[in-house]
Amino acid sequence: MRGNTQVSSEVKAITSPEQSAQTVRHLVTIRIVGTALFDYQVRKTTDARIRLESLATMAQAQGDLTDDEALVVAQVLANPTNSIQQLQGRNHV
């Protein structure tokens, strides 16, 4: 949104405190869910998966995660991964 009042020669954006708080909340949500997503992809443990599922579900229920962002999480969770323990247990030739 652009304001009509010009203090300088530039037109400056005007953001309400509510919009700013909502943006900050969304960015914090992305950071938390993103960290859980990264942790799940690296560790591939049941605990990491449960944490990711729980955080994504709560964030979406509160409206802090967009449908597109929730879809990314769902796609990652839909692809079964081998745990590190299973990979380490294999004999490689």
C-alpha positions as CSV (number, residue, x, y, z in Angstrom):
1,M,0.0,0.0,0.0
2,R,1.4,3.4,-0.9
3,G,0.8,6.6,1.0
4,N,0.0,9.9,-0.6
5,T,2.0,12.0,1.9
6,Q,5.5,12.6,0.7
7,V,8.1,13.8,3.1
8,S,10.9,13.4,0.6
9,S,10.8,12.9,-3.2
10,E,10.1,9.2,-2.7
11,V,6.7,7.6,-2.2
12,K,6.9,5.4,0.9
13,A,4.9,2.3,1.9
14,I,2.7,2.6,4.9
15,T,2.2,-0.6,6.9
16,S,-0.2,-0.8,9.8
17,P,0.9,-2.3,13.1
18,E,-1.5,-5.2,12.6
19,Q,0.1,-6.0,9.2
20,S,3.5,-5.8,10.7
21,A,2.7,-8.1,13.6
22,Q,1.1,-10.6,11.2
23,T,4.2,-10.5,9.0
24,V,6.5,-11.1,11.9
25,R,4.3,-13.9,13.2
26,H,4.4,-15.6,9.8
27,L,8.1,-15.3,9.5
28,V,8.6,-16.8,13.0
29,T,6.3,-19.6,12.0
30,I,8.3,-20.3,8.8
31,R,11.5,-20.3,10.9
32,I,10.1,-22.8,13.4
33,V,8.4,-25.1,10.8
34,G,11.4,-24.8,8.5
35,T,13.8,-25.8,11.2
36,A,11.7,-28.8,12.0
37,L,11.5,-29.7,8.3
38,F,15.3,-29.4,8.0
39,D,15.8,-31.5,11.1
40,Y,13.4,-34.2,9.8
41,Q,15.2,-34.4,6.4
42,V,18.6,-34.6,8.1
43,R,17.9,-36.9,11.0
44,K,15.1,-39.0,9.5
45,T,13.9,-40.1,12.9
46,T,10.4,-40.7,14.1
47,D,10.7,-38.0,16.8
48,A,11.7,-35.4,14.1
49,R,8.7,-36.5,11.9
50,I,6.3,-36.2,14.8
51,R,7.6,-32.8,15.7
52,L,7.3,-31.6,12.1
53,E,3.8,-32.9,11.8
54,S,2.7,-31.3,15.1
55,L,4.2,-27.9,14.4
56,A,2.8,-27.8,10.9
57,T,-0.7,-28.9,12.0
58,M,-0.7,-26.2,14.8
59,A,0.6,-23.5,12.5
60,Q,-2.0,-24.3,9.8
61,A,-4.8,-24.5,12.4
62,Q,-3.9,-21.0,13.7
63,G,-3.7,-19.6,10.2
64,D,0.1,-19.0,10.3
65,L,1.0,-21.4,7.6
66,T,-0.4,-20.9,4.1
67,D,-1.9,-23.7,2.0
68,D,1.2,-23.7,-0.3
69,E,3.6,-24.0,2.7
70,A,1.5,-26.8,4.2
71,L,1.6,-28.5,0.9
72,V,5.4,-28.5,0.9
73,V,5.4,-30.1,4.4
74,A,2.9,-32.7,3.3
75,Q,4.9,-33.6,0.2
76,V,8.1,-34.1,2.4
77,L,6.1,-36.2,4.8
78,A,4.5,-38.2,2.0
79,N,7.9,-39.5,0.8
80,P,9.0,-42.3,3.1
81,T,12.6,-42.0,4.1
82,N,15.0,-44.5,5.4
83,S,16.3,-43.9,8.9
84,I,20.0,-43.3,9.4
85,Q,20.1,-46.5,11.5
86,Q,18.7,-48.5,8.6
87,L,21.2,-47.0,6.2
88,Q,24.1,-47.6,8.5
89,G,23.0,-51.2,9.0
90,R,23.4,-52.1,5.3
91,N,26.5,-53.8,4.1
92,H,27.9,-51.8,1.2
93,V,30.1,-53.6,-1.4
